[in-house]
Structure formats: C-alpha cells, structure tokens
Amino acid sequence: MIIKGTTKLLGVIGYPIEHSLSPVMHNAAIAHLGVDYVYLPFAISPSDLKTAIAGFTAIGIQGFNVTIPHKQAILPYLSEITTLAQAVGAVNTVWCTHNGWSGTNTDVVGFLTPLQVYHQHWDDKVAVILGYGGAARAVVAGCVELGITEIYVVGRNPQKLEAFQHSWITSPLAVSVKTCAWEQLSTLLPQADLLVNATPIGMYPHIEESPVDGSVMDKIKLGAIAYDLIYIPRTTEFLNLAAARGAMILNGLPMLVHQGAAALQLWLQQPVPIEIMRQSLQQHLES
C-alpha cells in the first residue's frame, strides 16, 4: 500500500484503541481492492470527542468506526442516523455527507452472522446478556431479529439497568427486555440457551478476568452457546470457564470481521473481500 497526497482516510475511534485489529483487516482489504484509502486507529478520550469530530471534518476523513466508550456518546455529533441505529441507540459506523456525519450500526449483522448456523428456530430460546452499553444494545437488536422473545440483560448498576430497559420503550423494534441484578445470574443461567458477554471484562491486558466466576458458571446449561464479544484474547477466561462446563463457545472475531466488512462496503460502495479480511486477522494473531 502506497500512501499518497490523494489517499483518503478511514479509521476507528476508541479509548483505549491499541488492542484494535480493525486496521489489520481493513488495510488488507483495501490493498486487495487496490483503492486509494488507508485505515488508521485514533485514541480519543471521552473529553476530546467533540474536538476530534470537528477535526475529522476539517481534515476530510471519509468515514470511521466507533468502539468503546463512544458508541452512544457519538450520537449528538451526527446529523442523521439510520432507522436501525435509532432502534439500537448506538452507532459503530460513521460516514461523511454533504449535510454532516451520518451513522449506522453494523454490529447487529456482525453479531448475527456467526450465530445463524446453530439453530434454525430461535423463538423458543432464552438469551442472557451481560452488560448494558452500546455493544449490549446491538446484541439485543440481534436477538430480536433472530426471533428470541425471552431476553434478559444483567448488570450491576440498578439505575443504568432501569435506564436501559426504559430506553427500548420508544424503539422502532418490538423489544421486550427484562433487566436483572447481577445476583440473579445464577438463577438465569440454567435457562439460558445463549449467554453473551457484552462487557469489556477479560479484554487484553486483563486476560485473567471473567465477568462470571466458576461457581456461577457451574449453572450454565449443557450445550448452551457462550458468546464473548471480545476477540483479544481469542479464548477469554469467560469462554474457558464455559467450555469446561460443556457449553459451545464463540469469540468476537467473526463479529469483528462481518461488522467491518459491512462498514467498508458502505464507505467504498462496492463489494469487499470478507475472506481476505478474515485471513489477515488469523495471520496476524498467529504471528
């Protein structure tokens, strides 16, 4: 890849951002397609978000992804968001238009794609989601799209749980979410067909941590799917504990690839090489 004066800028914002593998897969796809773009990581603290967005406008960035902790905080700086992003209440993909910044959420399709091979019918399944941030919102929307009617969101902060549940009342999606205190997790796990970690607990460098300890994970249903949205490390302590108790496990790498491919296709307005993106991540992680 040769960066020239004509090269257009794409990127990802987050804080921290050093762990992100998005530049690896996006730049591999860009090189494969031979388009004049480059994808860069930007560490933007919450206090600098407004200034950073103004700076992106000034230097002509074409589009960017949004990760923790900005997926909801970005909303006031967008002139338009898609119906899906409105429903989710969080944005992970932004692009520049003549009217300002527009946003959508490709996390939903990223979350769904690797799950669709497990069950043909999800309407009788139970989902338990850990966390109530932007990623958890995409997971809820994904569960609704799968047809899951029994969705529990578990968290430690009662006020944030109440706000999370209340926020779905005006959503364009027909969502029925039940929120539960963390102490209820041990009674929920025997029912759960799908357990999703949508928290950052266990992410590099804190790889020894898990949002669920072994004594609680003992309650997980045999054959349930434990899905961790984290992709570094590839097998988190959360997944290790679940696998040891007979659960099927899924990490966040396929979600990363598919949400990234959807974003890149939106920016470039052409098909993108998903397999090249996946292979570049595998090679990077194995090196």
Protein Blocks (a to p, Z undefined) as FASTA:
>chain_A
ZZdfklccdddddddfklpmklmmmmmmmmmnopacddddddddfklmmmmmmmmmmnop
abdcdddfklmmmmmmpcbdcfklmmnopafbdcddfkbccdddfklmmmmmmmmmmpmb
lklpccddedjbfklmmmmmmmmmnopabdcdddfblklmmmmmmmmmmpmbdcdddddd
fklmmmmmmmpmbdcdfbfehiafklmbcfbdfklmmmpcghiacddfbfbdfbdfklmm
mmmnopacddfklmmmmmmmmmmmmmnopacdfklmmmmmmmmmmZZ
